[in-house]
Amino acid sequence: MTATATATAGPARPAGTPPPVPQVPKRRGVELALLVGAVLISVCGYLTVGLARGQALPSGAAGYGAGLGGLALLAHLAVRFCAPYADPLLLPIAVLLNGLGLVLIFRLDLETPGNRAAPAQLMWSAVGVALFTGVVALLRDHRLLQRYAYVCAALALLLMIVPILFPAINGAKIWIRIAGFSLQPGEFAKVLITVFFAAYLAANRSVLAHTGRTVGRLRLPAGRVLGPILAIWLGSVAVLILERDLGTSLLFFGIFVVLLYVATGRTGWIAIGLLLAGIGAAAVSTLEPHVHSRVADWLHPFAGIAAGEGPGQLAQSLFAFAAGGVLGTGLGQGDSALIGFAMKSDFILATFGEELGLAGLTALFLLYALLVAGGYRAALQHAPGLRDPFGSLLAVGLATLPAIQVFVIAGGVMGLIPLTGMAMPFLAQGGSSVVTNWIIVALLLRISDRGRAPRPEGSGGQGPELPAGEDPLPERGGRQ
């Protein structure tokens, strides 16, 4: 028995020899094959729109395919050489969603010849991929972000305050427009505030979970521990309310509650979050005229038709979904342009639903679900032994951002909840949005690469230490 077991185990390792590193498949070939498929699907969509609208292949098909393919190849090379163990699904999903967004915007451009947005969206996509490449190549360890938690919080607040100085657009002060150039700083602020939440909660997770006063079945942490993160969150939400950007306010609130729940493991925070969200929504919808009008449109979407004023945007959106049916009218053959000025941004999902139907919408939501699941999978790769709580929390927060956005936007344009005005990730027109989403994917890939990278046996799952020093936000111990 002993001899057999020894022979099965293989030759003994000489004393002093480091343990072998377990082999982990990189799967970059799988990623490349999926990227080719994503680009081909997008190019086929582009050609289909041209054939449906002009009965001829669009003249810019070659340039569109080459541009999207070049961006996909650049991103793939960055991941192959700088993050070889990252999840092979995240990048192809991002390329496919970005490509489908470009197809839909090109299709809607044909309805508005004087307002062509597809070339600008392709340019912003190139900027996003360039920043994606920079993040993957230069940020070799995501834990470095933990050092700059308070810097990220301060910068996020600054980015949210600046638009207050500019005129409101469509009822909200969320844009900066200078010399024809527009930027939405809140899109970048959501990533920075997520970094701060993850860093602070990772450093104080034990204190938040096991100290403080017990009220009923809920343990409330000490004020000096929960105070800083609560103050920054309240400050950011207050600024967003002043700007009438209720969609981003809801997004920040959702990220705060989700990360607090993940850090402490206490479901009571979810209940408190839902209660506060309900109270806040009721108060804002009553006191803020802009929000009140959106709630009224949600409650009575066909009121304009009854009054003889014609259907509003929400009613046209519902008509578009109904016209699409199960299989859709076909790319380029819908009438969602009747929705109006927001058809390329807030209501672009209605175009998708009308022309690709319920089947297309199901596939689209599955793509978003796979993207979010990839982020959560990256978080779980750091969970054993709590070797990197910051990485786990950051991955959860970054993956939750598109999850909340898709839920809120889809619910709004389908009439399930009031409209909020956020952009559908990768799909809708918006340079700030597409750039931010590429940065989110880059950070998720960096976290995934570190989680999947092989480590020698007996290392306890610990990777290389951060240069110079201990954790930037040391955990606060002691009972309160």
C-alpha positions in Angstrom: 0.0 0.0 0.0 2.7 2.4 1.0 4.8 1.7 -2.1 1.8 2.0 -4.4 0.9 5.3 -2.8 4.4 6.7 -3.1 4.6 5.6 -6.8 1.3 7.3 -7.5 2.3 10.5 -5.8 5.4 10.8 -8.1 9.0 11.4 -7.2 9.8 13.2 -4.0 10.8 16.9 -4.2 14.3 17.6 -2.9 14.5 19.6 0.3 14.7 23.3 -0.2 13.1 23.2 -3.7 10.1 25.5 -4.1 6.7 23.8 -4.7 5.6 23.6 -8.3 3.2 26.2 -9.6 -0.2 24.7 -10.6 -1.0 25.1 -14.2 -3.9 27.4 -15.0 -5.2 27.7 -18.6 -5.0 31.3 -19.9 -7.7 30.8 -22.6 -6.6 33.8 -24.7 -7.3 31.8 -27.8 -10.9 31.4 -26.7 -11.1 35.1 -26.1 -9.7 35.8 -29.6 -12.2 33.4 -31.2 -15.1 35.1 -29.4 -13.8 38.5 -30.4 -13.9 37.5 -34.0 -17.5 36.4 -33.6 -18.4 39.6 -31.8 -17.0 41.8 -34.6 -18.6 39.7 -37.3 -22.0 39.9 -35.6 -21.7 43.7 -35.4 -20.6 44.0 -39.0 -23.5 41.8 -40.2 -25.9 44.1 -38.2 -24.4 47.1 -40.0 -24.8 45.5 -43.4 -28.4 44.5 -42.6 -29.4 48.0 -41.7 -27.9 49.3 -44.9 -29.7 46.7 -47.0 -33.0 47.3 -45.2 -32.9 51.1 -45.6 -31.2 51.6 -48.9 -31.4 48.2 -50.6 -27.6 48.4 -51.0 -24.5 47.7 -48.9 -23.6 50.8 -46.9 -20.5 52.6 -48.2 -18.8 52.7 -44.8 -19.1 49.0 -44.0 -15.4 48.3 -44.6 -14.2 51.2 -42.5 -16.7 50.3 -39.7 -15.6 46.7 -39.6 -11.9 47.6 -39.7 -12.3 50.2 -37.0 -14.2 47.9 -34.6 -11.9 45.0 -35.4 -8.8 47.1 -34.8 -10.1 48.2 -31.5 -10.9 44.6 -30.5 -7.4 43.5 -31.5 -5.7 46.2 -29.6 -7.7 45.4 -26.4 -7.0 41.7 -26.9 -3.2 42.2 -27.2 -3.3 44.3 -24.1 -5.0 41.5 -22.1 -2.9 38.8 -23.7 0.4 40.4 -22.7 -0.5 42.2 -19.5 -3.4 40.2 -17.9 -3.0 36.7 -19.4 -5.1 34.9 -16.8 -8.1 37.2 -17.0 -11.6 36.0 -17.6 -11.9 35.3 -21.4 -15.6 36.3 -21.6 -15.5 39.9 -20.4 -13.7 41.5 -23.3 -15.8 39.8 -26.1 -19.0 40.7 -24.3 -17.9 44.4 -24.1 -16.9 44.5 -27.8 -20.2 42.9 -28.9 -22.3 45.3 -26.8 -20.3 48.3 -28.1 -20.6 47.0 -31.6 -24.4 46.6 -31.3 -24.7 50.1 -29.9 -22.8 51.5 -32.9 -25.2 49.6 -35.2 -28.3 51.0 -33.5 -26.9 54.5 -33.5 -26.0 54.2 -37.2 -29.5 52.9 -37.9 -31.1 55.9 -36.0 -28.8 58.3 -37.8 -30.6 57.4 -41.0 -33.7 59.0 -39.5 -31.9 62.2 -38.5 -29.5 63.1 -41.4 -28.6 66.4 -39.8 -27.6 64.7 -36.5 -25.1 61.9 -37.2 -23.9 60.4 -33.9 -22.3 57.1 -35.0 -19.0 58.6 -36.1 -18.6 60.4 -32.8 -19.6 57.3 -30.9 -16.9 55.3 -32.7 -14.4 57.9 -31.8 -15.4 57.8 -28.2 -15.2 54.0 -28.3 -11.6 54.4 -29.6 -10.9 56.6 -26.6 -12.4 54.1 -24.3 -10.3 51.2 -25.7 -7.2 53.4 -25.4 -7.9 54.0 -21.7 -8.8 50.3 -21.3 -5.4 49.5 -22.7 -3.7 52.0 -20.4 -5.4 50.6 -17.3 -4.6 47.0 -18.1 -1.0 47.8 -19.1 -0.1 50.3 -16.4 -2.1 49.2 -13.4 -0.3 46.0 -12.7 -1.9 45.6 -9.2 -5.4 46.8 -8.5 -4.6 47.1 -4.8 -2.6 50.2 -5.5 -6.0 52.0 -5.9 -6.6 51.3 -2.2 -3.9 53.8 -1.3 -5.8 56.6 -3.0 -9.2 56.0 -1.5 -9.8 59.4 -0.1 -8.3 61.1 -3.2 -10.8 59.2 -5.2 -13.6 60.4 -3.0 -12.5 64.0 -3.1 -12.1 63.8 -6.9 -15.6 62.2 -7.3 -17.2 65.0 -5.3 -15.4 67.6 -7.4 -16.5 66.1 -10.6 -20.1 66.1 -9.4 -20.0 69.7 -8.2 -18.6 71.2 -11.5 -21.8 70.7 -13.6 -23.7 72.9 -11.1 -21.9 75.9 -12.7 -23.3 75.1 -16.2 -26.9 75.5 -17.5 -29.4 72.6 -17.2 -30.0 70.4 -20.2 -33.3 68.6 -20.4 -34.0 69.5 -16.8 -30.7 68.2 -15.2 -27.4 69.9 -14.5 -25.1 66.9 -15.3 -23.3 68.2 -18.4 -20.2 70.3 -19.0 -20.3 72.0 -22.4 -17.5 74.1 -23.7 -17.0 75.0 -27.4 -19.3 72.3 -28.6 -17.6 69.6 -26.5 -19.7 67.9 -23.9 -18.8 65.7 -20.9 -20.8 64.1 -18.1 -18.5 64.0 -15.1 -20.9 61.9 -13.0 -20.0 58.9 -15.2 -16.4 59.0 -14.0 -17.4 59.8 -10.5 -19.3 56.6 -10.1 -16.1 54.6 -10.6 -14.1 56.7 -8.2 -16.8 56.6 -5.5 -16.9 52.8 -5.9 -13.2 52.6 -5.3 -13.5 54.6 -2.1 -16.5 52.5 -0.8 -14.6 49.3 -1.5 -11.3 50.5 0.1 -13.0 51.9 3.3 -15.3 48.9 3.8 -12.4 46.4 3.2 -10.3 48.1 5.9 -13.2 48.2 8.4 -15.3 45.2 7.6 -14.7 43.4 10.9 -15.5 46.5 13.0 -18.7 47.2 10.9 -19.8 43.6 11.3 -19.0 42.8 15.0 -19.1 46.1 16.9 -21.6 48.8 17.8 -25.1 48.8 19.3 -27.8 46.3 18.6 -31.2 47.6 17.7 -33.7 44.7 17.4 -32.0 42.2 15.1 -29.7 44.8 13.5 -26.3 45.8 14.8 -25.5 49.4 14.1 -21.8 50.2 13.8 -20.1 52.9 15.8 -20.5 56.4 14.4 -16.8 57.0 14.1 -16.5 54.0 11.8 -19.6 54.4 9.7 -19.4 58.2 9.8 -16.8 58.9 7.1 -18.4 56.7 4.4 -21.9 57.9 5.3 -20.9 61.5 5.2 -19.2 61.2 1.7 -22.2 59.2 0.4 -24.7 61.8 1.7 -22.6 64.6 0.3 -22.5 63.0 -3.1 -26.2 62.3 -3.1 -27.0 65.9 -2.0 -25.0 67.3 -4.9 -26.7 64.9 -7.4 -30.2 66.0 -6.1 -29.2 69.7 -6.6 -28.3 68.7 -10.2 -31.6 66.8 -10.5 -29.6 63.7 -11.5 -31.8 61.3 -9.7 -30.6 58.3 -11.8 -27.1 58.6 -10.6 -28.3 59.3 -7.0 -30.1 56.0 -7.1 -27.0 54.3 -8.6 -24.8 55.6 -5.7 -27.3 54.5 -3.1 -27.5 51.0 -4.6 -23.7 50.6 -4.7 -23.5 51.9 -1.1 -26.1 49.4 0.2 -24.8 46.4 -1.8 -21.2 46.9 -0.7 -22.2 47.5 2.9 -24.1 44.2 2.8 -21.3 42.3 1.2 -18.7 43.7 3.6 -20.8 42.9 6.8 -22.9 39.9 5.6 -25.9 41.4 7.3 -29.2 41.3 5.4 -30.7 44.1 7.6 -28.8 46.6 5.5 -30.8 45.5 2.4 -34.1 46.1 4.3 -32.9 49.5 5.6 -31.7 50.4 2.1 -35.1 49.6 0.4 -37.0 51.5 3.1 -34.8 54.6 2.8 -35.0 54.4 -1.0 -38.8 54.3 -0.9 -39.0 57.3 1.5 -36.5 59.3 -0.6 -38.3 58.5 -3.8 -41.6 59.5 -2.4 -40.2 62.8 -1.0 -38.3 63.8 -4.2 -41.2 62.9 -6.5 -43.5 65.2 -4.4 -41.1 68.2 -3.9 -39.2 68.2 -7.2 -41.3 69.3 -10.3 -39.0 67.6 -12.8 -39.2 64.3 -11.0 -42.9 64.7 -10.3 -43.6 65.1 -14.1 -41.7 61.8 -14.8 -43.7 60.0 -12.1 -47.0 61.4 -13.6 -45.9 60.2 -17.1 -45.2 56.8 -15.6 -48.5 56.5 -13.9 -50.5 57.8 -16.9 -48.4 57.1 -20.0 -51.3 57.6 -22.4 -52.7 60.8 -20.9 -51.4 62.8 -23.8 -53.4 60.7 -26.3 -56.5 61.1 -24.2 -56.0 64.9 -24.1 -55.5 65.1 -27.9 -51.9 66.1 -27.6 -50.5 62.9 -29.1 -48.4 60.1 -27.4 -45.4 61.1 -25.3 -42.0 59.4 -25.2 -43.0 56.6 -22.8 -46.2 55.8 -24.8 -44.2 55.7 -28.1 -41.7 53.4 -26.3 -44.4 51.0 -25.2 -45.9 51.0 -28.8 -42.4 50.1 -30.1 -42.1 47.1 -27.8 -45.6 46.0 -28.8 -44.8 46.3 -32.5 -41.7 44.2 -32.1 -43.5 41.1 -30.8 -41.4 38.0 -30.4 -39.0 38.2 -33.4 -39.1 41.9 -34.2 -39.7 43.9 -37.4 -36.1 43.5 -38.5 -33.1 45.9 -38.2 -33.8 49.1 -39.9 -37.5 48.4 -40.4 -39.0 49.9 -37.2 -40.6 53.3 -36.4 -38.9 54.0 -33.0 -37.7 57.3 -34.4 -41.1 58.6 -33.4 -39.9 58.6 -29.8 -38.0 61.9 -30.4 -34.8 63.4 -29.3 -34.0 60.7 -26.7 -34.2 57.8 -29.1 -30.4 57.4 -29.3 -29.8 57.7 -25.6 -32.6 56.9 -23.0 -34.9 55.0 -25.3 -32.4 53.2 -27.5 -33.6 50.0 -25.9 -37.0 50.6 -27.5 -35.4 50.5 -30.9 -33.7 47.2 -30.0 -36.9 45.7 -28.7 -39.0 46.8 -31.8 -36.5 45.6 -34.4 -35.2 42.5 -32.7 -38.2 41.6 -30.6 -38.4 39.7 -27.4 -35.8 37.2 -28.6 -33.3 39.9 -29.2 -34.0 41.6 -25.9 -33.6 38.2 -24.1 -30.2 37.8 -25.8 -29.2 41.3 -24.9 -30.1 40.9 -21.2 -28.2 37.6 -21.1 -25.1 39.4 -22.4 -25.4 41.9 -19.6 -26.0 39.1 -17.1 -22.8 37.3 -18.3 -20.9 40.6 -17.9 -22.1 41.1 -14.3 -21.6 37.4 -13.5 -18.0 37.7 -14.7 -17.4 40.5 -12.3 -18.9 38.5 -9.4 -16.8 35.5 -10.4 -13.7 37.7 -10.2 -14.8 38.8 -6.7 -15.2 35.1 -5.6 -11.7 34.3 -6.8 -10.4 36.6 -4.1 -12.8 35.4 -1.4 -11.1 32.2 -0.1 -9.2 33.1 3.1 -10.1 36.8 2.6 -6.7 37.3 0.9 -7.9 40.4 -0.9 -11.0 41.9 0.5 -10.5 45.1 -1.4 -10.4 43.3 -4.7 -13.5 41.3 -3.9 -15.5 44.4 -2.8 -14.2 46.4 -5.8 -15.2 43.7 -8.3 -18.7 43.4 -6.7 -19.1 47.2 -6.8 -17.9 47.5 -10.4 -20.1 44.6 -11.6 -23.1 46.0 -9.7 -22.8 49.4 -11.6 -24.1 48.0 -15.0 -26.5 45.7 -13.2 -28.3 48.6 -11.5 -28.1 50.7 -14.7 -29.7 48.0 -16.9 -32.4 47.4 -14.4 -33.3 51.0 -13.9 -33.1 51.9 -17.6 -35.0 48.8 -18.9 -37.6 49.3 -16.2 -38.0 53.0 -17.2 -38.5 52.5 -20.9 -40.8 49.5 -20.4 -43.0 51.5 -18.0 -42.2 49.4 -14.9 -40.6 52.3 -12.9 -40.3 56.0 -13.6 -37.7 57.2 -16.0 -34.3 58.3 -14.6 -32.3 59.4 -17.6 -29.3 57.1 -17.3 -27.5 55.6 -20.4 -27.7 51.9 -21.3 -24.1 50.6 -20.8 -22.2 50.4 -24.1 -25.5 50.6 -26.1 -26.7 54.2 -25.9 -25.2 57.3 -27.4 -22.8 59.0 -24.9 -19.0 59.4 -24.9 -18.6 59.7 -21.2 -20.7 56.6 -20.7 -18.9 54.3 -23.2 -15.4 55.5 -21.9 -16.4 54.8 -18.3 -17.7 51.3 -19.2 -14.5 50.4 -20.9 -12.6 51.5 -17.7 -14.9 49.3 -15.6 -14.2 46.3 -17.8 -10.4 46.9 -17.6 -10.5 47.0 -13.8 -12.6 43.8 -13.7 -10.1 42.1 -16.0 -7.2 43.2 -13.8 -8.9 41.8 -10.7 -9.8 38.6 -12.5 -6.2 38.2 -13.7 -4.9 38.4 -10.2 -7.5 36.0 -8.9 -6.9 33.3 -11.6 -3.1 33.7 -11.8 -1.3 30.5 -10.4 0.4 30.7 -7.0 2.9 28.3 -5.5 1.6 25.7 -3.1 1.8 26.8 0.5 1.8 30.5 -0.3 -1.6 30.9 1.3 -3.0 32.5 -1.8 -1.1 35.7 -1.2 0.3 37.5 -4.2 3.1 40.0 -4.3 3.1 42.7 -1.6 2.3 46.3 -2.4 5.4 48.3 -2.8 6.5 50.2 0.3 4.4 49.7 3.3 1.3 48.2 4.8 -2.4 48.6 3.9 -3.2 52.3 3.3 -6.4 52.0 5.4 -5.6 49.8 8.4 -8.5 48.0 10.0 -9.8 49.6 13.2 -10.1 47.0 16.0 -11.6 47.0 19.4 -15.2 46.9 20.6 -17.1 50.1 20.8 
